[in-house]
Amino acid sequence: MLRIHEIYCTILGESRKAGFPCVIVRLTGCHLRCTYCDTEYAFSGGQKLSMDEICRQVAAFDCRTVLITGGEPLLQQEVVPLLQALVAENYSVVLETSGTKTVVSLEQVPPQVHRVVDVKTPSSGIAADQIDWEGIGTLGSGDELKFVCCNRSDYEWARDLLRQTELLPQATPVTFSPAHNQLVPRDLAAWILADQLEVRLQIQLHKILWPDRDRGI
């Protein structure tokens, strides 16, 4: 059984699959309290569902892309069989995770799953020693690293981390995203261009499409 907060179909707002129809499976619970979190409602509540019931609800939308997110989905051990079941049904599966130390390690995620790891910048309030650097090192070209920047200091921290090359896998694509209502996107774009970084700028598409909603998007 997994504690699930919500399952719904929408346009995926982030990752390299942004813009595609997608079924969101949001798991309940998170061990972090990031300053820029926009899903605090998923910290508690939800209902326990069997893997079969989750798969039935996903199948009802007739959509081939599924995002497993939270909260923090890797806090529930049973998420691994769910990911395996979705892969076996030939879904394109995306996992969004904090990349911090959790119950399930990044290495336990099935290799067919596209792992999107939100590397916590200083303004998130999460200490660097909570980050699972070893697990991040296992990411490949089919995965994605995301840095949410709240200000110039976050940007420089992420930029310098990329330039060091020791902690991050070099084959994994990198995305920089401005924290919603905290950093002007064009400022982040200007910094990326000035430093000639080979990263992707990402703006949360779902918040542009549905600015008046904070759930079900």
N, C-alpha and C positions, 0 to 999 in steps of 0.2 A: 504494500500500500504506500501511496505517496500523498502528502498533503498538498493539494492544489488550490491555488487562489482563484484562478480563472483560466478559461480556454475560449479563445475567440479568433475570428479571421479578420485580417486587416491588411494594409499595405505596409510592408516592412520598412521601418524608418531609418535603420542603421545597418552597417556592415557592407561588404561588397555586393550583397544581395538586396540592398536597399532599392525600393521601388517596385519590387515584386509582391504579388499577393502571398500571404503567409499566415499560417495558423500559429498563434502564440499560445504556448503552454507555460503559464507562470506558476512556479512553485512558491509556497509560503515559507517565510523565515529567512533571516539574514543575521550574521554575526558581526556585521560592520554597520557603522552609522556615518556614511560619507556625507560631507557637507552639501554636496550637490545632488543628493539622491532625489529622484522624482517618482519613486515607487514605495514610499514609506508605508502605504496602505497594505503592502504585501508582507510586512514584518510579522503579522499574526493573522489569525482567522483561516479562511479556506475550509476545505473538507477533504477527508481521506477518500481516495479513489483507487481502485485496483488498476493494474496496468492494462487489463483488457478494456475496462471502462474508459480509460484515457484514450486508448487507441480507437475505440468506437466513436468517441466524440470528435477526435481529430479527423477520422475518415468521413464523418458526416459533412464536412465542409468541402470535400472534393477538391482539395488544394495540395499540391505536391511539395511545398516547402514548409518546414516546421521549425520554429524557434523555441528552444527550451531555455527559460530565463527565470528570474526571480524578482525580488529576493536574491538569494544565492542558491542556485540549483544543486551545487556540489556538496551541500550540507546533508542531503538525503541519499543514503547508500543505494536505495532502490532506483535512483536515476539512471544507473548504468544499464540494468536490464531494459528500461524504457528506451534509452538511446539505441540499444541493440535491436529492439523490436521494430522501431521506426526505420532503422537502416535496412532491416530484413524485408520491410515492406516497400523498399525502394523510394522512400522519401529523401529529399534533400534536407539534411538536418543541420541546423546551426545551434551551437551552444554558446550562450553569453554568460561569462563568469568573471569574478573579480580578480582571479589570479593570485589570491591569497591562500594561506594554509587552511584547508578545509578537511571534511571527512573523506571525500573522494578526491584523489589526486588527478592532476591533468593527464598523467600517463595512463590512467584507467579508462579514459574516454575512448570509445571505439575510433580507430583511425579514419573511418569514413566521415566522421563528424567534423564540420567546420567550426573550430574553436575560436571564439572571439574573446580575447583576454583584455580586460580593462585594467591596465597598469596604473596603480593609484599614485597620482601626483601629490606633492606636499599639501596643497590646499584641500585635498579630500579629507584630511585629518587622520589618515591611515599611515602608521609608521612603516618605514621601508623594511623593517625586519619582519613584518607580517606578510610580505610578498613572497610567494613561492618561486623564487628565482630558479631553482633547480627544475621545477615543473615547466616554467616558461621556456627553459632551454631545450625542451623536447618539442616545441612547436616547429612546424614545417611550412612549406610554401603554400599549403592549402589552408592555413590558419591565418589569424589576423591579430595584431597588437593595436590596442586603442589607448590613446592618452587624452583624457579630458582636461583641458586647461582653463583655469579660472582667471589667470592673470599672466603677466609677463614672466614672473618667477617660475610658474609651472612650466611655461613653454621652454624656458632656458634649461630647467632641470631635465625635461624630456629630451631636448636637443642634445645636451651634453651626454646623456645616457646613451643615445643612439651613436654618438661619435666615439664613445669608449670601446664599443664592440665586444666587451668581455661578457656581459651579462645577458645580452639579447641575441637570439638566433638571427643570423644575417639574411636568411632566405625568407623570413616571414614578413609579409607586407605590413606597413605601419600606417595608422590613421591618427590624425590630430583632430580633435573636436572641441569647439568652444563650449564652455559650460553655459547652459541656457540662461539668458538674462544676466550673465555675469561678465562675459567677454564678448566684445563686438566681433563678429565673424571676419569682417574685412581687416581688422587689426591682426588677427591670427594669420590670415592669408598674406598680409604684408610681411610679417616676420618670416614665414616659410619661404617666401620668394627672396627676401634679403639674404637669408642664410643658405639658399639653394639646397634645401632639404628635399630628398626624394621620398616624400610622404604624401598621403592623400588627405585633403581637407574634407571633413565631413560635417554637415549641418543636419540636425535631427529633422528628417523629412516629415515625420508624423506630427511634429509640433507646428510645422508650417501648414499642413493640410487641415489639422483640427486644433487651432490655437485656443478654442474655448472649452476643450475637454482635457482631463488629466487621467482618464481611465478608458480602457477599451480601444486604445489607439496603438 
